[in-house]
């Protein structure tokens, strides 16, 4: 038995109908929410999943400020960046970022779970993270489906 992989025109037809999903981050663990969003962006939840095609859907995450970090991550997790110059290391604890940049924290977690390949940028553009739920009205034209907190 061989695995079926669509090719050519048939593969393009599989990627056409993109759905929109809404994930509510209220009281959700950061890693679990990010893993679920990454799985939808990649398209692994679809029966027509093809590794070399972008067959994933759009994901809108709302209420980012209500995300929950498990264990001691709120005290221990640090985001690091380096300018490339001597002494250019910048360390920002997640405790300081969460109150005003919770959307960035969720985005970084999801992007870290996407495969590092040529489809990554295209998949990342299909992720939208908002603080609060008022921005959801921007996407009512796409008829997003609200997913339960499972």
N, CA, C and O atoms as a GROMACS GRO file, in nm:
protein
  600
    1UNK      N    1   0.084  -0.117   0.000
    1UNK     CA    2   0.000   0.000   0.000
    1UNK      C    3   0.089   0.124   0.000
    1UNK      O    4   0.184   0.132   0.078
    2UNK      N    5   0.060   0.219  -0.087
    2UNK     CA    6   0.138   0.342  -0.095
    2UNK      C    7   0.052   0.460  -0.056
    2UNK      O    8  -0.069   0.460  -0.077
    3UNK      N    9   0.115   0.560   0.001
    3UNK     CA   10   0.045   0.682   0.039
    3UNK      C   11   0.016   0.765  -0.085
    3UNK      O   12   0.104   0.786  -0.169
    4UNK      N   13  -0.107   0.811  -0.097
    4UNK     CA   14  -0.147   0.891  -0.212
    4UNK      C   15  -0.107   1.036  -0.189
    4UNK      O   16  -0.141   1.094  -0.086
    5UNK      N   17  -0.037   1.096  -0.285
    5UNK     CA   18  -0.001   1.237  -0.278
    5UNK      C   19  -0.052   1.304  -0.405
    5UNK      O   20  -0.010   1.267  -0.515
    6UNK      N   21  -0.142   1.401  -0.393
    6UNK     CA   22  -0.195   1.468  -0.513
    6UNK      C   23  -0.087   1.549  -0.582
    6UNK      O   24   0.004   1.600  -0.518
    7UNK      N   25  -0.099   1.560  -0.713
    7UNK     CA   26   0.000   1.631  -0.794
    7UNK      C   27  -0.069   1.725  -0.892
    7UNK      O   28  -0.185   1.706  -0.929
    8UNK      N   29   0.004   1.827  -0.933
    8UNK     CA   30  -0.041   1.917  -1.038
    8UNK      C   31  -0.171   1.988  -1.007
    8UNK      O   32  -0.189   2.042  -0.897
    9UNK      N   33  -0.262   1.988  -1.105
    9UNK     CA   34  -0.389   2.060  -1.094
    9UNK      C   35  -0.473   2.009  -0.977
    9UNK      O   36  -0.540   2.086  -0.909
   10UNK      N   37  -0.468   1.880  -0.954
   10UNK     CA   38  -0.545   1.821  -0.844
   10UNK      C   39  -0.499   1.876  -0.710
   10UNK      O   40  -0.581   1.898  -0.620
   11UNK      N   41  -0.370   1.898  -0.694
   11UNK     CA   42  -0.316   1.952  -0.570
   11UNK      C   43  -0.360   2.097  -0.551
   11UNK      O   44  -0.387   2.139  -0.438
   12UNK      N   45  -0.366   2.174  -0.659
   12UNK     CA   46  -0.410   2.312  -0.650
   12UNK      C   47  -0.556   2.320  -0.608
   12UNK      O   48  -0.593   2.410  -0.532
   13UNK      N   49  -0.639   2.228  -0.654
   13UNK     CA   50  -0.780   2.228  -0.618
   13UNK      C   51  -0.800   2.204  -0.469
   13UNK      O   52  -0.897   2.252  -0.411
   14UNK      N   53  -0.710   2.130  -0.407
   14UNK     CA   54  -0.722   2.101  -0.264
   14UNK      C   55  -0.697   2.224  -0.178
   14UNK      O   56  -0.750   2.233  -0.067
   15UNK      N   57  -0.618   2.318  -0.227
   15UNK     CA   58  -0.579   2.433  -0.147
   15UNK      C   59  -0.674   2.550  -0.163
   15UNK      O   60  -0.654   2.653  -0.097
   16UNK      N   61  -0.776   2.539  -0.247
   16UNK     CA   62  -0.860   2.654  -0.277
   16UNK      C   63  -0.947   2.697  -0.159
   16UNK      O   64  -0.930   2.810  -0.113
   17UNK      N   65  -1.037   2.618  -0.109
   17UNK     CA   66  -1.134   2.660  -0.008
   17UNK      C   67  -1.073   2.677   0.129
   17UNK      O   68  -1.060   2.580   0.204
   18UNK      N   69  -1.035   2.799   0.165
   18UNK     CA   70  -0.975   2.826   0.296
   18UNK      C   71  -1.084   2.863   0.396
   18UNK      O   72  -1.169   2.948   0.367
   19UNK      N   73  -1.082   2.800   0.511
   19UNK     CA   74  -1.177   2.829   0.617
   19UNK      C   75  -1.114   2.922   0.718
   19UNK      O   76  -0.991   2.935   0.723
   20UNK      N   77  -1.195   2.987   0.800
   20UNK     CA   78  -1.149   3.075   0.906
   20UNK      C   79  -1.195   3.019   1.039
   20UNK      O   80  -1.312   2.982   1.054
   21UNK      N   81  -1.105   3.012   1.136
   21UNK     CA   82  -1.137   2.960   1.268
   21UNK      C   83  -1.099   3.062   1.373
   21UNK      O   84  -1.001   3.135   1.359
   22UNK      N   85  -1.179   3.068   1.480
   22UNK     CA   86  -1.153   3.160   1.592
   22UNK      C   87  -1.119   3.076   1.714
   22UNK      O   88  -1.193   2.985   1.750
   23UNK      N   89  -1.007   3.106   1.777
   23UNK     CA   90  -0.967   3.044   1.902
   23UNK      C   91  -0.971   3.150   2.012
   23UNK      O   92  -0.912   3.257   1.997
   24UNK      N   93  -1.039   3.120   2.120
   24UNK     CA   94  -1.046   3.211   2.234
   24UNK      C   95  -0.937   3.172   2.333
   24UNK      O   96  -0.935   3.059   2.383
   25UNK      N   97  -0.846   3.265   2.362
   25UNK     CA   98  -0.732   3.237   2.448
   25UNK      C   99  -0.764   3.249   2.596
   25UNK      O  100  -0.675   3.231   2.680
   26UNK      N  101  -0.888   3.278   2.632
   26UNK     CA  102  -0.925   3.296   2.772
   26UNK      C  103  -0.897   3.170   2.853
   26UNK      O  104  -0.952   3.063   2.826
   27UNK      N  105  -0.810   3.185   2.952
   27UNK     CA  106  -0.774   3.077   3.044
   27UNK      C  107  -0.720   2.952   2.974
   27UNK      O  108  -0.738   2.841   3.024
   28UNK      N  109  -0.656   2.968   2.859
   28UNK     CA  110  -0.595   2.858   2.785
   28UNK      C  111  -0.445   2.857   2.815
   28UNK      O  112  -0.384   2.963   2.834
   29UNK      N  113  -0.387   2.739   2.819
   29UNK     CA  114  -0.242   2.728   2.835
   29UNK      C  115  -0.176   2.771   2.704
   29UNK      O  116  -0.221   2.732   2.596
   30UNK      N  117  -0.071   2.850   2.714
   30UNK     CA  118  -0.006   2.906   2.596
   30UNK      C  119   0.038   2.799   2.497
   30UNK      O  120   0.010   2.809   2.378
   31UNK      N  121   0.108   2.697   2.545
   31UNK     CA  122   0.160   2.594   2.456
   31UNK      C  123   0.051   2.513   2.387
   31UNK      O  124   0.064   2.480   2.269
   32UNK      N  125  -0.054   2.481   2.458
   32UNK     CA  126  -0.163   2.402   2.400
   32UNK      C  127  -0.238   2.482   2.294
   32UNK      O  128  -0.274   2.429   2.189
   33UNK      N  129  -0.261   2.610   2.322
   33UNK     CA  130  -0.327   2.695   2.224
   33UNK      C  131  -0.240   2.711   2.100
   33UNK      O  132  -0.290   2.704   1.987
   34UNK      N  133  -0.111   2.733   2.120
   34UNK     CA  134  -0.018   2.752   2.008
   34UNK      C  135  -0.009   2.625   1.923
   34UNK      O  136  -0.003   2.633   1.800
   35UNK      N  137  -0.007   2.509   1.988
   35UNK     CA  138   0.002   2.383   1.913
   35UNK      C  139  -0.124   2.362   1.829
   35UNK      O  140  -0.116   2.315   1.715
   36UNK      N  141  -0.239   2.396   1.885
   36UNK     CA  142  -0.364   2.379   1.811
   36UNK      C  143  -0.370   2.475   1.692
   36UNK      O  144  -0.411   2.436   1.583
   37UNK      N  145  -0.330   2.600   1.713
   37UNK     CA  146  -0.329   2.697   1.605
   37UNK      C  147  -0.230   2.657   1.495
   37UNK      O  148  -0.261   2.670   1.377
   38UNK      N  149  -0.113   2.608   1.533
   38UNK     CA  150  -0.013   2.566   1.434
   38UNK      C  151  -0.065   2.448   1.352
   38UNK      O  152  -0.041   2.442   1.231
   39UNK      N  153  -0.134   2.357   1.415
   39UNK     CA  154  -0.188   2.240   1.345
   39UNK      C  155  -0.291   2.282   1.240
   39UNK      O  156  -0.296   2.226   1.131
   40UNK      N  157  -0.373   2.381   1.273
   40UNK     CA  158  -0.474   2.431   1.178
   40UNK      C  159  -0.405   2.506   1.064
   40UNK      O  160  -0.443   2.490   0.948
   41UNK      N  161  -0.304   2.588   1.096
   41UNK     CA  162  -0.232   2.664   0.993
   41UNK      C  163  -0.162   2.572   0.894
   41UNK      O  164  -0.158   2.600   0.775
   42UNK      N  165  -0.108   2.462   0.944
   42UNK     CA  166  -0.038   2.367   0.858
   42UNK      C  167  -0.137   2.288   0.774
   42UNK      O  168  -0.108   2.253   0.659
   43UNK      N  169  -0.254   2.260   0.830
   43UNK     CA  170  -0.356   2.183   0.758
   43UNK      C  171  -0.357   2.037   0.794
   43UNK      O  172  -0.416   1.956   0.723
   44UNK      N  173  -0.293   2.001   0.905
   44UNK     CA  174  -0.284   1.860   0.943
   44UNK      C  175  -0.418   1.802   0.987
   44UNK      O  176  -0.432   1.680   0.995
   45UNK      N  177  -0.516   1.886   1.016
   45UNK     CA  178  -0.646   1.836   1.058
   45UNK      C  179  -0.736   1.804   0.939
   45UNK      O  180  -0.849   1.760   0.958
   46UNK      N  181  -0.688   1.824   0.818
   46UNK     CA  182  -0.767   1.797   0.698
   46UNK      C  183  -0.730   1.660   0.639
   46UNK      O  184  -0.615   1.619   0.645
   47UNK      N  185  -0.829   1.591   0.583
   47UNK     CA  186  -0.797   1.462   0.520
   47UNK      C  187  -0.712   1.479   0.394
   47UNK      O  188  -0.644   1.385   0.354
   48UNK      N  189  -0.716   1.596   0.332
   48UNK     CA  190  -0.640   1.620   0.209
   48UNK      C  191  -0.505   1.684   0.238
   48UNK      O  192  -0.451   1.753   0.152
   49UNK      N  193  -0.449   1.664   0.358
   49UNK     CA  194  -0.320   1.724   0.393
   49UNK      C  195  -0.211   1.675   0.300
   49UNK      O  196  -0.196   1.555   0.275
   50UNK      N  197  -0.136   1.769   0.249
   50UNK     CA  198  -0.022   1.739   0.162
   50UNK      C  199   0.098   1.816   0.215
   50UNK      O  200   0.092   1.938   0.226
   51UNK      N  201   0.208   1.747   0.249
   51UNK     CA  202   0.321   1.814   0.316
   51UNK      C  203   0.383   1.928   0.236
   51UNK      O  204   0.431   2.025   0.296
   52UNK      N  205   0.385   1.919   0.104
   52UNK     CA  206   0.455   2.019   0.024
   52UNK      C  207   0.364   2.133  -0.022
   52UNK      O  208   0.407   2.218  -0.100
   53UNK      N  209   0.238   2.136   0.025
   53UNK     CA  210   0.145   2.242  -0.013
   53UNK      C  211   0.094   2.314   0.110
   53UNK      O  212   0.090   2.258   0.220
   54UNK      N  213   0.055   2.438   0.090
   54UNK     CA  214  -0.006   2.515   0.198
   54UNK      C  215  -0.157   2.491   0.192
   54UNK      O  216  -0.229   2.564   0.125
   55UNK      N  217  -0.202   2.390   0.262
   55UNK     CA  218  -0.345   2.356   0.259
   55UNK      C  219  -0.412   2.387   0.392
   55UNK      O  220  -0.520   2.335   0.420
   56UNK      N  221  -0.349   2.471   0.474
   56UNK     CA  222  -0.404   2.507   0.604
   56UNK      C  223  -0.508   2.617   0.595
   56UNK      O  224  -0.532   2.672   0.487
   57UNK      N  225  -0.568   2.650   0.707
   57UNK     CA  226  -0.673   2.750   0.715
   57UNK      C  227  -0.624   2.872   0.792
   57UNK      O  228  -0.515   2.873   0.848
   58UNK      N  229  -0.708   2.975   0.794
   58UNK     CA  230  -0.679   3.098   0.868
   58UNK      C  231  -0.720   3.080   1.014
   58UNK      O  232  -0.818   3.013   1.044
   59UNK      N  233  -0.642   3.141   1.105
   59UNK     CA  234  -0.671   3.132   1.248
   59UNK      C  235  -0.672   3.273   1.306
   59UNK      O  236  -0.580   3.352   1.284
   60UNK      N  237  -0.779   3.303   1.380
   60UNK     CA  238  -0.791   3.430   1.452
   60UNK      C  239  -0.794   3.397   1.600
   60UNK      O  240  -0.882   3.324   1.646
   61UNK      N  241  -0.699   3.450   1.676
   61UNK     CA  242  -0.693   3.428   1.821
   61UNK      C  243  -0.738   3.557   1.889
   61UNK      O  244  -0.683   3.664   1.863
   62UNK      N  245  -0.839   3.547   1.976
   62UNK     CA  246  -0.891   3.664   2.047
   62UNK      C  247  -0.865   3.648   2.197
   62UNK      O  248  -0.836   3.538   2.245
   63UNK      N  249  -0.876   3.758   2.269
   63UNK     CA  250  -0.853   3.762   2.414
   63UNK      C  251  -0.712   3.716   2.451
   63UNK      O  252  -0.695   3.637   2.544
   64UNK      N  253  -0.614   3.764   2.378
   64UNK     CA  254  -0.475   3.723   2.401
   64UNK      C  255  -0.426   3.760   2.540
   64UNK      O  256  -0.340   3.690   2.595
   65UNK      N  257  -0.479   3.866   2.598
   65UNK     CA  258  -0.432   3.910   2.730
   65UNK      C  259  -0.474   3.815   2.841
   65UNK      O  260  -0.422   3.825   2.952
   66UNK      N  261  -0.565   3.722   2.813
   66UNK     CA  262  -0.614   3.629   2.915
   66UNK      C  263  -0.546   3.492   2.907
   66UNK      O  264  -0.593   3.396   2.967
   67UNK      N  265  -0.435   3.484   2.833
   67UNK     CA  266  -0.362   3.358   2.818
   67UNK      C  267  -0.302   3.319   2.953
   67UNK      O  268  -0.274   3.404   3.038
   68UNK      N  269  -0.283   3.189   2.972
   68UNK     CA  270  -0.231   3.138   3.099
   68UNK      C  271  -0.098   3.068   3.073
   68UNK      O  272  -0.085   2.991   2.978
   69UNK      N  273  -0.001   3.094   3.159
   69UNK     CA  274   0.127   3.025   3.153
   69UNK      C  275   0.132   2.926   3.268
   69UNK      O  276   0.104   2.962   3.383
   70UNK      N  277   0.168   2.801   3.239
   70UNK     CA  278   0.169   2.697   3.340
   70UNK      C  279   0.304   2.690   3.410
   70UNK      O  280   0.404   2.739   3.358
   71UNK      N  281   0.306   2.630   3.526
   71UNK     CA  282   0.431   2.611   3.601
   71UNK      C  283   0.491   2.743   3.643
   71UNK      O  284   0.419   2.836   3.680
   72UNK      N  285   0.622   2.752   3.637
   72UNK     CA  286   0.694   2.873   3.677
   72UNK      C  287   0.733   2.960   3.558
   72UNK      O  288   0.820   3.046   3.571
   73UNK      N  289   0.670   2.937   3.443
   73UNK     CA  290   0.709   3.011   3.324
   73UNK      C  291   0.690   3.161   3.338
   73UNK      O  292   0.767   3.239   3.282
   74UNK      N  293   0.591   3.203   3.413
   74UNK     CA  294   0.566   3.347   3.430
   74UNK      C  295   0.687   3.415   3.494
   74UNK      O  296   0.711   3.534   3.469
   75UNK      N  297   0.763   3.343   3.575
   75UNK     CA  298   0.882   3.400   3.640
   75UNK      C  299   1.011   3.366   3.566
   75UNK      O  300   1.107   3.443   3.572
   76UNK      N  301   1.016   3.252   3.496
   76UNK     CA  302   1.141   3.204   3.440
   76UNK      C  303   1.158   3.228   3.290
   76UNK      O  304   1.272   3.237   3.243
   77UNK      N  305   1.050   3.238   3.214
   77UNK     CA  306   1.062   3.250   3.068
   77UNK      C  307   1.113   3.388   3.029
   77UNK      O  308   1.063   3.490   3.075
   78UNK      N  309   1.214   3.389   2.941
   78UNK     CA  310   1.278   3.513   2.898
   78UNK      C  311   1.291   3.509   2.746
   78UNK      O  312   1.332   3.407   2.689
   79UNK      N  313   1.257   3.619   2.680
   79UNK     CA  314   1.277   3.632   2.535
   79UNK      C  315   1.407   3.707   2.513
   79UNK      O  316   1.429   3.814   2.571
   80UNK      N  317   1.494   3.651   2.429
   80UNK     CA  318   1.625   3.710   2.404
   80UNK      C  319   1.639   3.752   2.259
   80UNK      O  320   1.590   3.683   2.169
   81UNK      N  321   1.705   3.865   2.238
   81UNK     CA  322   1.740   3.908   2.102
   81UNK      C  323   1.877   3.974   2.109
   81UNK      O  324   1.917   4.028   2.212
   82UNK      N  325   1.949   3.968   1.999
   82UNK     CA  326   2.083   4.024   1.995
   82UNK      C  327   2.097   4.112   1.873
   82UNK      O  328   2.058   4.073   1.763
   83UNK      N  329   2.153   4.230   1.893
   83UNK     CA  330   2.167   4.326   1.784
   83UNK      C  331   2.282   4.291   1.690
   83UNK      O  332   2.287   4.341   1.577
   84UNK      N  333   2.373   4.205   1.735
   84UNK     CA  334   2.489   4.172   1.654
   84UNK      C  335   2.613   4.248   1.697
   84UNK      O  336   2.724   4.218   1.653
   85UNK      N  337   2.595   4.347   1.783
   85UNK     CA  338   2.706   4.424   1.834
   85UNK      C  339   2.747   4.371   1.972
   85UNK      O  340   2.666   4.310   2.041
   86UNK      N  341   2.873   4.394   2.010
   86UNK     CA  342   2.915   4.352   2.144
   86UNK      C  343   2.828   4.417   2.252
   86UNK      O  344   2.802   4.537   2.248
   87UNK      N  345   2.783   4.337   2.346
   87UNK     CA  346   2.696   4.387   2.451
   87UNK      C  347   2.553   4.412   2.406
   87UNK      O  348   2.477   4.477   2.476
   88UNK      N  349   2.517   4.361   2.289
   88UNK     CA  350   2.386   4.389   2.232
   88UNK      C  351   2.279   4.288   2.266
   88UNK      O  352   2.177   4.279   2.197
   89UNK      N  353   2.300   4.210   2.371
   89UNK     CA  354   2.200   4.112   2.411
   89UNK      C  355   2.089   4.181   2.491
   89UNK      O  356   2.116   4.251   2.589
   90UNK      N  357   1.966   4.159   2.448
   90UNK     CA  358   1.851   4.216   2.519
   90UNK      C  359   1.767   4.100   2.571
   90UNK      O  360   1.729   4.011   2.495
   91UNK      N  361   1.738   4.102   2.699
   91UNK     CA  362   1.656   3.999   2.761
   91UNK      C  363   1.532   4.064   2.823
   91UNK      O  364   1.542   4.156   2.904
   92UNK      N  365   1.414   4.014   2.782
   92UNK     CA  366   1.289   4.068   2.834
   92UNK      C  367   1.209   3.953   2.894
   92UNK      O  368   1.175   3.858   2.823
   93UNK      N  369   1.179   3.958   3.024
   93UNK     CA  370   1.100   3.851   3.086
   93UNK      C  371   0.954   3.857   3.039
   93UNK      O  372   0.901   3.965   3.012
   94UNK      N  373   0.892   3.740   3.028
   94UNK     CA  374   0.754   3.732   2.981
   94UNK      C  375   0.660   3.804   3.077
   94UNK      O  376   0.554   3.851   3.035
   95UNK      N  377   0.696   3.812   3.203
   95UNK     CA  378   0.613   3.880   3.302
   95UNK      C  379   0.594   4.027   3.267
   95UNK      O  380   0.488   4.085   3.292
   96UNK      N  381   0.697   4.088   3.208
   96UNK     CA  382   0.689   4.229   3.169
   96UNK      C  383   0.618   4.246   3.034
   96UNK      O  384   0.558   4.350   3.010
   97UNK      N  385   0.625   4.146   2.948
   97UNK     CA  386   0.563   4.155   2.815
   97UNK      C  387   0.413   4.130   2.817
   97UNK      O  388   0.338   4.193   2.742
   98UNK      N  389   0.368   4.037   2.901
   98UNK     CA  390   0.230   3.991   2.897
   98UNK      C  391   0.125   4.101   2.910
   98UNK      O  392   0.026   4.097   2.836
   99UNK      N  393   0.140   4.198   3.000
   99UNK     CA  394   0.032   4.297   3.014
   99UNK      C  395   0.005   4.380   2.888
   99UNK      O  396  -0.111   4.413   2.862
  100UNK      N  397   0.107   4.413   2.810
  100UNK     CA  398   0.082   4.500   2.695
  100UNK      C  399   0.119   4.439   2.559
  100UNK      O  400   0.087   4.498   2.456
  101UNK      N  401   0.186   4.324   2.555
  101UNK     CA  402   0.223   4.261   2.428
  101UNK      C  403   0.187   4.113   2.426
  101UNK      O  404   0.262   4.032   2.372
  102UNK      N  405   0.073   4.077   2.483
  102UNK     CA  406   0.031   3.937   2.489
  102UNK      C  407   0.010   3.880   2.349
  102UNK      O  408   0.033   3.762   2.327
  103UNK      N  409  -0.032   3.964   2.254
  103UNK     CA  410  -0.050   3.916   2.117
  103UNK      C  411   0.083   3.872   2.057
  103UNK      O  412   0.088   3.774   1.983
  104UNK      N  413   0.192   3.944   2.088
  104UNK     CA  414   0.323   3.908   2.036
  104UNK      C  415   0.371   3.776   2.097
  104UNK      O  416   0.432   3.694   2.027
  105UNK      N  417   0.344   3.755   2.226
  105UNK     CA  418   0.384   3.632   2.294
  105UNK      C  419   0.317   3.511   2.229
  105UNK      O  420   0.382   3.410   2.204
  106UNK      N  421   0.187   3.521   2.201
  106UNK     CA  422   0.115   3.410   2.138
  106UNK      C  423   0.166   3.388   1.996
  106UNK      O  424   0.185   3.274   1.954
  107UNK      N  425   0.189   3.497   1.922
  107UNK     CA  426   0.238   3.485   1.785
  107UNK      C  427   0.374   3.414   1.780
  107UNK      O  428   0.397   3.328   1.695
  108UNK      N  429   0.464   3.450   1.872
  108UNK     CA  430   0.595   3.386   1.877
  108UNK      C  431   0.583   3.238   1.910
  108UNK      O  432   0.656   3.156   1.854
  109UNK      N  433   0.492   3.203   2.000
  109UNK     CA  434   0.473   3.062   2.036
  109UNK      C  435   0.422   2.981   1.917
  109UNK      O  436   0.469   2.870   1.893
  110UNK      N  437   0.327   3.037   1.842
  110UNK     CA  438   0.272   2.965   1.726
  110UNK      C  439   0.377   2.954   1.616
  110UNK      O  440   0.394   2.847   1.558
  111UNK      N  441   0.446   3.063   1.586
  111UNK     CA  442   0.547   3.060   1.480
  111UNK      C  443   0.661   2.965   1.513
  111UNK      O  444   0.722   2.907   1.423
  112UNK      N  445   0.691   2.949   1.640
  112UNK     CA  446   0.794   2.854   1.681
  112UNK      C  447   0.754   2.710   1.656
  112UNK      O  448   0.840   2.623   1.649
  113UNK      N  449   0.625   2.684   1.642
  113UNK     CA  450   0.576   2.549   1.619
  113UNK      C  451   0.552   2.518   1.472
  113UNK      O  452   0.520   2.405   1.437
  114UNK      N  453   0.567   2.618   1.386
  114UNK     CA  454   0.553   2.592   1.242
  114UNK      C  455   0.685   2.537   1.188
  114UNK      O  456   0.792   2.572   1.239
  115UNK      N  457   0.678   2.450   1.087
  115UNK     CA  458   0.801   2.397   1.028
  115UNK      C  459   0.885   2.510   0.966
  115UNK      O  460   0.831   2.604   0.909
  116UNK      N  461   1.016   2.498   0.979
  116UNK     CA  462   1.105   2.600   0.925
  116UNK      C  463   1.137   2.564   0.780
  116UNK      O  464   1.242   2.506   0.750
  117UNK      N  465   1.044   2.598   0.690
  117UNK     CA  466   1.063   2.570   0.548
  117UNK      C  467   1.007   2.684   0.465
  117UNK      O  468   0.974   2.789   0.520
  118UNK      N  469   0.996   2.666   0.334
  118UNK     CA  470   0.956   2.775   0.246
  118UNK      C  471   0.810   2.812   0.259
  118UNK      O  472   0.769   2.919   0.213
  119UNK      N  473   0.728   2.727   0.320
  119UNK     CA  474   0.587   2.757   0.338
  119UNK      C  475   0.560   2.834   0.467
  119UNK      O  476   0.447   2.878   0.490
  120UNK      N  477   0.660   2.851   0.550
  120UNK     CA  478   0.641   2.910   0.682
  120UNK      C  479   0.587   3.053   0.675
  120UNK      O  480   0.494   3.086   0.749
  121UNK      N  481   0.641   3.136   0.590
  121UNK     CA  482   0.598   3.276   0.581
  121UNK      C  483   0.453   3.285   0.535
  121UNK      O  484   0.377   3.368   0.585
  122UNK      N  485   0.415   3.202   0.440
  122UNK     CA  486   0.278   3.202   0.390
  122UNK      C  487   0.180   3.157   0.498
  122UNK      O  488   0.070   3.211   0.509
  123UNK      N  489   0.220   3.059   0.576
  123UNK     CA  490   0.134   3.012   0.685
  123UNK      C  491   0.125   3.117   0.794
  123UNK      O  492   0.019   3.135   0.854
  124UNK      N  493   0.234   3.186   0.822
  124UNK     CA  494   0.236   3.288   0.927
  124UNK      C  495   0.143   3.404   0.894
  124UNK      O  496   0.087   3.465   0.984
  125UNK      N  497   0.126   3.435   0.767
  125UNK     CA  498   0.036   3.543   0.727
  125UNK      C  499  -0.110   3.510   0.753
  125UNK      O  500  -0.195   3.600   0.755
  126UNK      N  501  -0.140   3.383   0.774
  126UNK     CA  502  -0.279   3.342   0.798
  126UNK      C  503  -0.314   3.341   0.947
  126UNK      O  504  -0.423   3.297   0.985
  127UNK      N  505  -0.223   3.389   1.031
  127UNK     CA  506  -0.246   3.395   1.175
  127UNK      C  507  -0.271   3.540   1.216
  127UNK      O  508  -0.194   3.629   1.181
  128UNK      N  509  -0.380   3.562   1.289
  128UNK     CA  510  -0.412   3.694   1.341
  128UNK      C  511  -0.440   3.682   1.490
  128UNK      O  512  -0.521   3.600   1.532
  129UNK      N  513  -0.372   3.763   1.570
  129UNK     CA  514  -0.386   3.757   1.715
  129UNK      C  515  -0.428   3.895   1.764
  129UNK      O  516  -0.366   3.996   1.728
  130UNK      N  517  -0.534   3.900   1.845
  130UNK     CA  518  -0.588   4.027   1.894
  130UNK      C  519  -0.601   4.026   2.045
  130UNK      O  520  -0.631   3.923   2.106
  131UNK      N  521  -0.578   4.144   2.104
  131UNK     CA  522  -0.606   4.163   2.245
  131UNK      C  523  -0.753   4.206   2.254
  131UNK      O  524  -0.794   4.300   2.187
  132UNK      N  525  -0.831   4.136   2.336
  132UNK     CA  526  -0.974   4.162   2.344
  132UNK      C  527  -1.047   4.090   2.232
  132UNK      O  528  -0.985   4.027   2.147
  133UNK      N  529  -1.181   4.100   2.231
  133UNK     CA  530  -1.257   4.032   2.127
  133UNK      C  531  -1.332   4.129   2.036
  133UNK      O  532  -1.412   4.086   1.953
  134UNK      N  533  -1.308   4.258   2.051
  134UNK     CA  534  -1.376   4.356   1.967
  134UNK      C  535  -1.326   4.352   1.822
  134UNK      O  536  -1.400   4.386   1.731
  135UNK      N  537  -1.201   4.311   1.801
  135UNK     CA  538  -1.144   4.307   1.667
  135UNK      C  539  -1.202   4.193   1.583
  135UNK      O  540  -1.179   4.187   1.463
  136UNK      N  541  -1.277   4.105   1.646
  136UNK     CA  542  -1.338   3.993   1.573
  136UNK      C  543  -1.436   4.043   1.468
  136UNK      O  544  -1.460   3.974   1.369
  137UNK      N  545  -1.492   4.162   1.488
  137UNK     CA  546  -1.587   4.217   1.392
  137UNK      C  547  -1.520   4.245   1.257
  137UNK      O  548  -1.589   4.254   1.155
  138UNK      N  549  -1.387   4.260   1.255
  138UNK     CA  550  -1.315   4.280   1.129
  138UNK      C  551  -1.329   4.160   1.035
  138UNK      O  552  -1.322   4.175   0.913
  139UNK      N  553  -1.348   4.041   1.093
  139UNK     CA  554  -1.347   3.919   1.013
  139UNK      C  555  -1.485   3.856   0.997
  139UNK      O  556  -1.494   3.738   0.962
  140UNK      N  557  -1.591   3.931   1.021
  140UNK     CA  558  -1.725   3.874   1.008
  140UNK      C  559  -1.757   3.839   0.863
  140UNK      O  560  -1.839   3.750   0.838
  141UNK      N  561  -1.696   3.907   0.767
  141UNK     CA  562  -1.718   3.878   0.626
  141UNK      C  563  -1.667   3.740   0.586
  141UNK      O  564  -1.716   3.682   0.489
  142UNK      N  565  -1.570   3.688   0.659
  142UNK     CA  566  -1.514   3.557   0.629
  142UNK      C  567  -1.592   3.444   0.695
  142UNK      O  568  -1.563   3.327   0.672
  143UNK      N  569  -1.693   3.479   0.777
  143UNK     CA  570  -1.775   3.381   0.848
  143UNK      C  571  -1.689   3.282   0.927
  143UNK      O  572  -1.690   3.162   0.897
  144UNK      N  573  -1.614   3.330   1.028
  144UNK     CA  574  -1.527   3.242   1.103
  144UNK      C  575  -1.606   3.145   1.191
  144UNK      O  576  -1.714   3.178   1.239
  145UNK      N  577  -1.549   3.027   1.210
  145UNK     CA  578  -1.609   2.924   1.295
  145UNK      C  579  -1.537   2.927   1.428
  145UNK      O  580  -1.414   2.917   1.434
  146UNK      N  581  -1.614   2.941   1.538
  146UNK     CA  582  -1.553   2.944   1.670
  146UNK      C  583  -1.529   2.802   1.717
  146UNK      O  584  -1.621   2.721   1.723
  147UNK      N  585  -1.403   2.773   1.751
  147UNK     CA  586  -1.368   2.640   1.799
  147UNK      C  587  -1.378   2.636   1.950
  147UNK      O  588  -1.347   2.734   2.018
  148UNK      N  589  -1.421   2.524   2.004
  148UNK     CA  590  -1.435   2.510   2.148
  148UNK      C  591  -1.298   2.499   2.215
  148UNK      O  592  -1.197   2.474   2.149
  149UNK      N  593  -1.296   2.518   2.343
  149UNK     CA  594  -1.171   2.515   2.420
  149UNK      C  595  -1.134   2.374   2.458
  149UNK      O  596  -1.133   2.339   2.576
  150UNK      N  597  -1.104   2.291   2.360
  150UNK     CA  598  -1.070   2.150   2.388
  150UNK      C  599  -0.921   2.129   2.382
  150UNK      O  600  -0.874   2.018   2.403
   0.00000   0.00000   0.00000
